[in-house]
């Protein structure tokens, strides 16, 4: 006498063969997931890392705020600044852009140029210019990414 057993969802119960197949698939999936997790952990440990530092500087050379920036000062000519960091930044990259630090509007047009401060390993020399390329005192943001 055969009975037509149904589960709560109206489908017949799983056969022993189906159960074995599902268990094998689950074990394979768990093994693959474990292998992927191990591969990701290895890859992450081999990734390079960087420290991102920044400074917000007023046109008068005042360091408004930053992360890793220890000071800012005016350079020898109009639109020239020196920003010093508490870390070695040699071997990294530094980028400056004109911008207000107080959120009160847009910066005046122009551009900024950066270079490692000559003779140092922890300072950036920044030049700010107006839209015609002439030296001009401007607020700016400086970001430094360094592998150290």
C-alpha positions in Angstrom: 0.0 0.0 0.0 1.6 3.3 -1.1 0.7 6.5 0.5 1.0 9.9 -1.2 2.7 11.9 1.5 2.9 15.6 1.1 4.8 18.2 3.0 3.2 21.4 4.3 3.9 23.2 1.0 2.0 20.6 -0.9 5.0 18.9 -2.5 6.1 15.3 -1.9 8.9 14.7 0.7 12.5 14.5 -0.5 13.8 11.0 -1.4 16.9 9.7 0.2 18.8 10.2 -3.0 17.7 13.9 -3.2 18.7 14.4 0.4 22.1 13.0 -0.2 22.5 15.2 -3.3 21.6 18.3 -1.4 23.9 17.5 1.5 26.8 17.0 -1.0 26.0 20.3 -2.7 25.9 22.1 0.6 29.3 20.6 1.7 30.8 21.5 -1.7 29.4 25.1 -1.4 30.7 25.4 2.2 34.2 24.2 1.1 34.2 26.6 -1.9 33.1 29.5 0.4 35.9 28.6 2.8 38.4 28.5 0.0 37.2 31.9 -1.4 37.4 33.4 2.1 41.0 32.1 2.5 42.0 33.5 -0.9 40.5 36.9 -0.1 42.3 37.0 3.2 45.6 36.3 1.5 45.0 38.8 -1.2 44.1 41.5 1.4 47.2 40.9 3.4 49.3 41.4 0.2 47.6 44.6 -0.8 49.7 47.8 -0.4 48.4 50.3 2.2 48.6 54.0 2.3 48.1 56.8 4.8 46.0 59.8 3.6 46.8 63.1 5.2 45.3 66.5 4.5 45.5 70.2 5.3 43.1 73.1 4.8 45.0 76.3 4.6 43.9 79.9 4.5 45.2 82.5 2.0 47.2 84.1 4.9 49.1 80.8 5.5 47.1 79.7 8.6 46.5 76.0 9.0 42.7 75.8 9.6 42.6 72.0 10.2 43.9 68.8 8.9 45.0 65.2 9.6 48.7 64.7 10.0 49.4 68.3 9.2 51.5 70.0 11.9 51.9 73.5 10.4 51.4 75.8 7.5 53.2 79.0 6.7 53.7 81.6 4.0 56.5 81.1 1.6 58.8 83.8 0.4 56.5 85.3 -2.3 52.8 85.9 -2.8 50.8 82.7 -3.3 53.6 80.4 -1.9 53.0 78.2 1.1 54.8 75.5 3.1 52.7 72.8 4.7 54.6 70.5 7.1 53.3 67.0 8.1 54.1 64.9 11.2 54.9 61.9 8.9 57.4 61.3 6.2 55.7 61.9 2.9 58.6 61.3 0.6 57.6 58.6 -1.9 54.0 59.6 -1.8 51.9 62.0 -3.8 50.4 65.3 -3.0 47.6 67.2 -4.7 46.2 70.7 -3.9 43.1 72.4 -5.1 41.8 75.9 -4.5 38.9 75.9 -2.2 37.3 77.8 0.8 37.7 76.1 4.1 34.6 77.7 5.7 31.8 76.5 3.4 30.7 80.1 2.6 30.9 79.9 -1.2 33.0 79.1 -4.1 36.7 79.8 -4.3 38.0 82.4 -6.8 39.2 80.9 -10.1 42.8 79.8 -10.4 45.0 76.8 -9.8 47.5 75.3 -7.3 50.8 73.6 -8.0 52.6 71.3 -5.5 56.1 69.9 -5.0 58.0 68.2 -2.2 59.6 71.0 -0.1 63.3 71.0 -1.1 65.5 69.5 1.5 62.7 67.9 3.5 60.9 64.5 3.7 57.8 65.8 5.4 56.7 69.2 3.8 54.9 70.3 0.7 55.6 73.5 -1.2 52.3 74.9 -2.7 52.0 77.7 -5.2 48.6 79.3 -5.9 47.8 81.3 -9.0 44.8 83.3 -10.3 43.0 82.4 -13.5 45.6 84.1 -15.6 48.5 82.3 -14.0 49.8 85.2 -11.9 50.8 84.5 -8.2 47.7 85.1 -5.9 47.0 84.3 -2.3 44.3 81.7 -2.2 42.7 79.3 0.3 43.5 75.7 -0.6 43.0 72.1 0.3 46.0 69.8 0.2 45.8 66.0 0.3 48.8 63.7 0.6 48.8 59.9 0.1 51.9 58.2 1.4 52.9 54.6 1.7 54.4 55.1 5.2 
